[in-house]
């Protein structure tokens, strides 16, 4: 009897629940914490690497590679008193201001017309307005000079007819117009996306009730809703104008117009005996200016949500009727696309297949493949193409992965420094490419002799520099996709016992794959057309397409420049096209 009574008591402990999985720890630290600290260390090291040496050099009385440096502010005194930096500031302000105004004048009306009106061919114009983004301003500058320069094809043809050329690229307005054409697609995308996501019922009401004319609707409803993207685009374009090197170098340097970027280029790379102290002071000044612009941008957009009306109820508002002015809008967009992009790039393409390109002689009689054969015959040119593909290919994977982890830690973790991770990931947008190149050059000089010598002039350093430039874009591309995923999925995984790493591997990884692929495409294009940091970091063995084109242009070998530019355009178009087909196929299968 006693044994029968005791048996039920011995069976009670067999009631067993699902035990959560146990994960290995490293030195007693959870896997998630390791990832958190690893990503913040990686970002801090690489983001601060070009900044700290620049600041040290700005306040040092001798180059960083020389021992015994003493703190001084003499570099800033010399910069503003002896280096003619006041003229540089004035030129930069004029160039950036004109570029910003012209960019908005081009992009904002086009976005409104394409998205909000009944203009014919809206989809074609919308796609056409975006593809110039994939072309670097360096290539666009070459194309403009080929067609509109003092000896350009169209300039020569016009001079034969009217006796003079009514335009001059080698001026600040000429520089600003070309740069505005290159940057207009960026502002267009921001404004067009804002218009697509906003509620147009107010405009519809204005048409049906008030019978307002188009301009009243435009300034009463559309423009106020566009204030956030206009502000964002304006400051972004101004920042990019301050840091750009290509157009000021091609147009300004031959006639003595110096802006921030060409000042650094001339006093750093072209100088026989560069004054590194003044170079550091100028870099610090430019860095502070761009940081202030980004801070102003964040401040102005702090309450941006109050400008946009987005409703949950889907509506199909009637598009604004432009009447006969629709043909004016079509002409405006067509002029931008044809004269701003198609003719210059078409001229560059034709120049790559000719020995000379001028209306004074029939260019069809000068057709040749010598420009491309020269590229193939010289190993250094082939190597520059291969290096660009390696840099862009490796960079798109590494940068997109780092950006993905940074977004997940910043947005979907309880890490106490998660906000700082977001700041680090977005900080490089306030760092001009030339300053990244100069700063990393000095950072390498501070490394122990063996390590610095091993890294100097390698593709690894160029990948780091270009990756820093592309990191904010990758982060901005992935972040919205992560924010759209409900946090209940994370909570469900945690309830099941999954840690942060397992939640990412099992759930988040699949959901953010489309955003990751899109980020890789964006990073590849960005890094393929980048070149400015490589001016200070490259070597004979690590030249890329951009730096090689600059060298050939200085040598007067415009045919080979056109051939290399065409090759880069073809690579970009092929990659974007194939990637688009693959991602479209995945979406259809899903």
HUVEN-V81022 format. One record per pair of residues at least 24 apart in sequence whose ideal C-beta (glycine too) atoms are under 7 Angstrom apart, sorted by the first residue. I is the first residue (numbers start at 0). J is the second residue. If there is no record, write none. Layout:
i=<I & I>
j=<J & J>
This chain:
i=<19 & 20 & 22 & 29 & 30 & 30 & 31 & 31 & 31 & 34 & 34 & 34 & 35 & 35 & 35 & 38 & 38 & 38 & 38 & 39 & 39 & 39 & 41 & 42 & 42 & 42 & 42 & 43 & 45 & 45 & 46 & 46 & 46 & 46 & 48 & 48 & 48 & 49 & 49 & 49 & 49 & 49 & 49 & 50 & 52 & 52 & 52 & 52 & 53 & 53 & 53 & 53 & 53 & 53 & 53 & 53 & 54 & 56 & 56 & 56 & 56 & 57 & 57 & 57 & 57 & 59 & 60 & 62 & 63 & 63 & 63 & 64 & 74 & 74 & 74 & 74 & 75 & 77 & 78 & 78 & 78 & 82 & 87 & 87 & 87 & 87 & 90 & 90 & 90 & 90 & 91 & 91 & 91 & 93 & 94 & 94 & 94 & 94 & 94 & 94 & 95 & 95 & 95 & 97 & 97 & 97 & 98 & 98 & 98 & 98 & 98 & 98 & 99 & 99 & 99 & 99 & 101 & 101 & 101 & 102 & 102 & 102 & 102 & 102 & 103 & 103 & 103 & 103 & 105 & 105 & 105 & 106 & 106 & 106 & 106 & 106 & 107 & 107 & 107 & 109 & 109 & 110 & 110 & 110 & 110 & 111 & 111 & 111 & 112 & 113 & 114 & 114 & 114 & 115 & 115 & 115 & 115 & 115 & 116 & 116 & 116 & 116 & 117 & 117 & 117 & 117 & 117 & 118 & 118 & 118 & 118 & 124 & 125 & 127 & 128 & 128 & 129 & 129 & 131 & 131 & 131 & 132 & 132 & 133 & 133 & 133 & 134 & 134 & 135 & 135 & 136 & 136 & 136 & 136 & 136 & 137 & 137 & 137 & 137 & 138 & 138 & 138 & 139 & 139 & 139 & 139 & 140 & 140 & 140 & 140 & 141 & 141 & 141 & 142 & 142 & 142 & 142 & 143 & 143 & 143 & 144 & 144 & 145 & 145 & 145 & 145 & 145 & 146 & 146 & 146 & 152 & 152 & 152 & 152 & 155 & 155 & 155 & 156 & 168 & 169 & 169 & 169 & 171 & 173 & 174 & 174 & 174 & 174 & 177 & 178 & 178 & 178 & 180 & 180 & 182 & 182 & 185 & 185 & 186 & 186 & 189 & 189 & 189 & 190 & 190 & 190 & 190 & 193 & 193 & 193 & 193 & 193 & 196 & 197 & 197 & 197 & 197 & 198 & 198 & 198 & 198 & 199 & 199 & 200 & 200 & 201 & 202 & 202 & 203 & 203 & 206 & 213 & 213 & 216 & 223 & 224 & 224 & 224 & 226 & 227 & 227 & 227 & 227 & 230 & 230 & 230 & 231 & 231 & 234 & 234 & 234 & 237 & 238 & 238 & 238 & 241 & 241 & 241 & 241 & 242 & 242 & 242 & 242 & 244 & 244 & 259 & 260 & 263 & 263 & 264 & 264 & 267 & 267 & 268 & 268 & 278 & 282 & 282 & 285 & 285 & 286 & 286 & 289 & 289 & 290 & 293 & 293 & 347 & 347 & 347 & 348 & 350 & 350 & 350 & 351 & 351 & 351 & 351 & 370 & 370 & 370 & 370 & 371 & 373 & 374 & 374 & 374 & 379 & 380 & 382 & 383 & 383 & 383 & 383 & 384 & 384 & 386 & 386 & 386 & 386 & 387 & 387 & 387 & 389 & 390 & 390 & 390 & 390 & 390 & 390 & 391 & 391 & 391 & 393 & 394 & 394 & 394 & 394 & 394 & 394 & 395 & 395 & 395 & 395 & 396 & 397 & 398 & 398 & 398 & 398 & 398 & 399 & 399 & 399 & 399 & 399 & 402 & 402 & 402 & 402 & 402 & 403 & 403 & 403 & 405 & 406 & 406 & 406 & 406 & 407 & 407 & 407 & 410 & 410 & 410 & 411 & 411 & 412 & 424 & 424 & 424 & 425 & 425 & 427 & 427 & 427 & 427 & 428 & 430 & 432 & 432 & 432 & 432 & 433 & 435 & 435 & 435 & 435 & 436 & 436 & 436 & 436 & 436 & 436 & 436 & 437 & 439 & 439 & 439 & 440 & 440 & 456 & 456 & 456 & 456 & 457 & 458 & 460 & 461 & 461 & 461 & 461 & 461 & 464 & 464 & 465 & 465 & 465 & 468 & 468 & 469 & 469 & 469 & 472 & 472 & 472 & 473 & 473 & 473 & 476 & 476 & 476 & 476 & 477 & 477 & 477 & 477 & 480 & 480 & 481 & 484 & 516 & 520 & 520 & 523 & 524 & 524 & 527 & 527 & 527>
j=<496 & 496 & 498 & 498 & 498 & 500 & 498 & 499 & 500 & 404 & 408 & 500 & 408 & 412 & 414 & 404 & 405 & 408 & 420 & 416 & 419 & 420 & 401 & 405 & 420 & 423 & 424 & 423 & 463 & 467 & 423 & 426 & 427 & 467 & 438 & 439 & 442 & 430 & 434 & 435 & 438 & 439 & 442 & 438 & 438 & 441 & 442 & 445 & 279 & 282 & 283 & 286 & 434 & 437 & 438 & 441 & 283 & 275 & 276 & 279 & 441 & 279 & 280 & 282 & 283 & 276 & 276 & 275 & 441 & 444 & 445 & 444 & 276 & 277 & 279 & 280 & 280 & 277 & 277 & 280 & 281 & 277 & 257 & 258 & 259 & 262 & 171 & 256 & 257 & 258 & 241 & 258 & 259 & 171 & 171 & 174 & 175 & 240 & 247 & 258 & 237 & 240 & 241 & 171 & 172 & 175 & 175 & 178 & 179 & 182 & 236 & 240 & 233 & 236 & 237 & 240 & 175 & 176 & 179 & 179 & 182 & 183 & 186 & 236 & 186 & 229 & 232 & 233 & 179 & 183 & 335 & 183 & 186 & 187 & 190 & 232 & 190 & 225 & 229 & 187 & 332 & 187 & 190 & 191 & 194 & 194 & 217 & 221 & 328 & 191 & 191 & 194 & 195 & 194 & 199 & 221 & 318 & 319 & 318 & 319 & 321 & 325 & 318 & 319 & 320 & 321 & 325 & 321 & 325 & 328 & 329 & 332 & 191 & 336 & 184 & 187 & 184 & 188 & 181 & 184 & 340 & 184 & 185 & 524 & 571 & 575 & 344 & 568 & 528 & 545 & 178 & 181 & 243 & 245 & 246 & 245 & 530 & 545 & 548 & 564 & 567 & 568 & 177 & 180 & 181 & 343 & 177 & 245 & 246 & 249 & 347 & 560 & 564 & 343 & 344 & 346 & 347 & 168 & 177 & 343 & 168 & 249 & 343 & 346 & 347 & 350 & 356 & 342 & 343 & 346 & 346 & 356 & 357 & 358 & 357 & 358 & 359 & 358 & 250 & 250 & 253 & 254 & 256 & 250 & 246 & 247 & 250 & 251 & 246 & 240 & 243 & 246 & 339 & 340 & 236 & 239 & 232 & 235 & 232 & 236 & 228 & 231 & 232 & 225 & 228 & 229 & 232 & 224 & 225 & 227 & 228 & 307 & 309 & 224 & 307 & 308 & 309 & 308 & 309 & 310 & 314 & 314 & 316 & 314 & 316 & 308 & 316 & 319 & 316 & 317 & 317 & 319 & 321 & 319 & 306 & 306 & 307 & 308 & 306 & 300 & 303 & 306 & 307 & 296 & 299 & 300 & 296 & 300 & 292 & 295 & 296 & 292 & 289 & 292 & 293 & 285 & 288 & 289 & 431 & 289 & 431 & 432 & 433 & 433 & 531 & 285 & 433 & 433 & 437 & 433 & 534 & 437 & 535 & 534 & 535 & 437 & 434 & 437 & 431 & 434 & 430 & 434 & 429 & 431 & 429 & 428 & 429 & 561 & 564 & 565 & 565 & 557 & 558 & 561 & 558 & 561 & 562 & 565 & 558 & 559 & 561 & 562 & 562 & 559 & 559 & 562 & 563 & 542 & 547 & 542 & 542 & 543 & 544 & 547 & 544 & 566 & 458 & 541 & 542 & 543 & 527 & 543 & 544 & 458 & 458 & 461 & 462 & 465 & 526 & 543 & 523 & 526 & 527 & 462 & 462 & 465 & 466 & 469 & 522 & 526 & 519 & 522 & 523 & 526 & 519 & 466 & 466 & 469 & 470 & 473 & 522 & 473 & 515 & 518 & 519 & 522 & 470 & 473 & 474 & 477 & 518 & 477 & 511 & 515 & 474 & 474 & 477 & 478 & 481 & 481 & 503 & 507 & 478 & 481 & 482 & 481 & 489 & 499 & 470 & 471 & 474 & 471 & 474 & 467 & 468 & 470 & 471 & 471 & 467 & 468 & 529 & 531 & 532 & 531 & 464 & 467 & 468 & 532 & 464 & 531 & 532 & 533 & 534 & 535 & 536 & 535 & 463 & 464 & 536 & 535 & 536 & 537 & 538 & 540 & 541 & 541 & 541 & 536 & 533 & 536 & 537 & 541 & 543 & 532 & 536 & 526 & 529 & 532 & 525 & 529 & 522 & 525 & 526 & 521 & 522 & 525 & 518 & 521 & 522 & 514 & 517 & 518 & 521 & 511 & 514 & 515 & 518 & 511 & 514 & 511 & 510 & 582 & 575 & 578 & 574 & 571 & 575 & 567 & 570 & 571>
